[in-house]
Amino acid sequence: MQRRRFLKTWLAAWGLALGGCGAADTRAEPDSRAGVVPATWLPTVDAPAGGAHRVVVIGAGMAGLAAARELQAWGDEVVVVEARDRPGGRTWTSDVWPDLPLDLGASWIHGIDGNPMTDLAALAGARLVPIDADATRVFSSFAGEVSEATLEPWRERLESVIAAAQDADDDASIHDVVAAALDWEALADADRWTVLYLLNSMLEHEYAGSIERLSAYWYDDAGEYAGGDAFLAQGYRAIVELLASELTIEYQQPVRRIEWDAAGVTVVSDGGRWQADRVVVTVPLGVLRAGSIEFVPALPAGHRAAIAALEMGTLNKCYLRFAEAFWPDDADWLGFISPERGLWAEWVSLTRVFGQPVLLGFNAADQGRAIEQLSDEQIVASALTALRAMFDSDVPPPLAVQITRWASDPFSLGSYSFNPVGIDPAVRDALAEPVDDRLFFAGEATHREHHATAHGAYLSGMRAAQLIRDAR
């Protein structure tokens, strides 16, 4: 059974769970097949027969903006109800440092060939920065810099173990299949930490779930675009602002209840009430799992089962800005084999990308959630301890920092969804099913092929708009 791309992305690009970074700049070009306006953004057909409908879209993230823009272009009366004071959801570009916009959520276009984000970047006039896949160096708190010759045999062995697990009769966690195959307790400490580093940096950082929860069958069940990855130099806000323009968005209105019947839909927030013919629900899986929105009547059993089966992962960022770079200038990605599992295992240097002495550190899955309990000062101190262990130098305090806490954010309650042990990925299709042509669902968790991505969220919003059109 083929379950995605372990060999070609994990082993061929071993240090690039999120991509490396390159210095060359390019400007996005629209898909030539779509003409001046890419077909992935606006429809090329006339508004459908049957007259305009009133639609409430809940959430101004990538999915909600895509659905709202499409429906409005078809002539529907659309209002977007958003809990935050800004559009974008989990695509959030910070302007705290005016000379350096930083994405605190989604940061990369994953696969630029045929990706709708590439088309949208072109429409927004956004500059893309291709990502170098090779500039990676790994350091250990036990043995200094770790060579590729040391890591390669372990990568090959792990690939073989997981490939065998994907052909087994029963699903199991990545942790359990690796521990059983490697005789975990008999491993030397240095080997155990190397294996944990590889599993954390390549799996937990990419999928945001812990290896104890990631399904060996389905953790990597998703599609991908070709062409390499790229940053948006202005950040994802270039696309967000493009999509949000000309939409009616009601900010700071967290939705608490959705009432629906044959007559229509009523959406109730803390400070407002909207009547509509249909509603598109695009809130993150974490919000649905928390029961933050009451559905009256309750959602069908299939939707409730899907929400319970899928899980929300965590990937947090910490940007550290220094007076000058003290780390190697030939590396865009820096790995760290830590004495504490998963702590500061992955770093990105922005020196060659944006010409700035900035490091971006990641913490994912269990470590990503745990670090949210610390103060900013404690997080920075922990990061500096890791950097000093990596470079054996007197690393100075940063001039400024920016830190995320996605699992604690009440309007996301995590970073993106993943496939846990025992799941059937078809539950994503079940979650995307319309309910009585009144309730429609979108968001990365509802897109089976491209979940956990900004483009998956966008495509899910386009799909929901098309379903509403088909239901007229």
C-alpha positions, 0 to 999 in steps of 0.5 A, a space after each residue: 500500500 502506497 502511503 505518500 512520500 516518505 522516501 522522496 521527501 524525508 530521505 531525499 531532503 533529510 534536513 527540510 521538514 519545512 524547507 531550507 532557504 535560498 538567497 535568490 529572489 523571483 516574482 511569482 508568475 500566474 498559471 498561463 492556463 488561467 489567463 490574466 486571472 487564474 481560474 483558481 481564484 475567481 470564476 470565469 462563468 456567469 452568476 448561476 441562475 436562481 438569484 442571489 442567496 445570503 451566506 454567512 462565512 464563519 472565519 476569515 482565514 484562508 478557507 473563509 476568504 476563498 469561499 466568501 470571495 468566490 460566492 460574492 463573485 457569483 452574486 451572493 450576499 456574503 458576510 464573513 464573521 471573524 473572531 479575531 481583530 484581523 483577517 488571515 486566521 493561522 496565516 498571520 504576518 507580524 509587522 512588529 519589526 517594520 523592516 522585516 515582516 514575519 509570518 507567525 503562522 504559515 510561512 512557505 508556499 509548499 510546491 510552487 508549480 500549480 499551487 493556487 498560492 503561487 497564482 495568488 502571490 502573482 496577483 498580489 505582486 508578491 515577491 517569492 524567495 525560493 528555498 535552498 534544500 541543501 544548506 543544513 548543518 546539525 549539532 549535538 549537545 553530546 558530540 559537537 557537529 554531527 556529520 551526514 555520514 553519521 545520520 545517513 545510516 539511521 535515516 535509511 534504517 528508519 525508512 525501512 522500519 516505517 515502510 514495513 509498518 505501512 504494510 503491516 496488518 494493523 496500524 500503530 504509532 510511529 513511536 511503537 513501530 520504531 521502538 520495537 524494530 530497533 530494540 529501543 532499550 538496548 540502544 546506546 544513548 547517543 544512538 537513541 538521541 539521534 533517532 529521536 532527533 530525526 523523528 522529531 525534526 522530520 516527522 513531528 515538525 512537519 506534521 505537528 503531532 507526536 510520534 506517539 500519536 502519528 499513525 504509521 499507516 496514514 501520517 503522510 497521507 497527502 498530496 504535494 505540488 512540485 517545483 520546490 518551496 518558497 517564502 513570500 518576502 512580504 509575508 502571507 499577508 499579501 495574499 490575505 489582503 488581496 482576498 479580504 479586499 472588497 469583502 464585508 468582514 465583521 471582526 471580533 465576533 466569536 460565533 457561539 451558536 449556529 441554529 439551522 432548519 428548513 427555513 434557513 440558518 441563524 448565526 449568533 456571536 457574542 455581539 451579533 446575530 445574522 440570518 442566512 440561507 446557508 453558512 460556511 463553517 471554516 473554524 479550525 479543528 481545534 475549535 470544533 473539538 473544543 465545542 466552542 460553537 453549539 450547533 442546534 440541532 446537533 451535527 450528524 453523527 458522521 461529522 461528530 465522529 470525524 471531529 473526534 477522530 482527527 487531532 490538532 497538532 502544534 508547531 510554535 515559532 520563536 524569532 530571535 533578532 541579534 546585532 550580528 550573526 554568530 552562527 555559520 554563514 553557509 547554513 540556512 537550516 540548523 539542527 540540534 540534537 538536544 538532551 531534552 527530546 525535541 527541544 529546539 531541534 530545528 532552526 532557520 537562519 534568515 541571514 541569506 534569505 533576508 539579509 537579517 541576523 535573525 534565527 527562527 527556532 521551532 518546537 513541535 508536538 508535545 514540546 510545542 505545547 509544553 513550551 507555551 506554559 513558560 514565560 517569554 523570558 523563560 522561552 528565550 533563556 531556553 533558546 539561548 541555552 540550546 544555541 550556546 550548546 550548539 556553537 560553544 560560544 558566548 551567545 549574546 541576548 537577542 535584541 528583540 523576540 517574537 513568540 507564538 502560542 498556537 495551542 493556547 490561542 482560543 480561536 485556533 487551539 493548535 496549528 494544524 490537523 494530523 492523522 493519529 493512530 487508527 484513523 481512516 483518512 476518509 473522515 476528512 471527507 465526512 467532515 467536509 460533507 454538507 448538511 441538508 444544503 444548509 451547513 457547509 464546511 471548509 478549512 485545512 482539516 476538511 481537505 483530505 489531499 492537502 490538509 495542514 497547508 495554506 493551499 489546502 485551506 484555500 482549496 477547501 473554501 473554493 470547494 465549499 463555494 462550488 457545493 453551494 453553487 451546485 445546491 441552488 
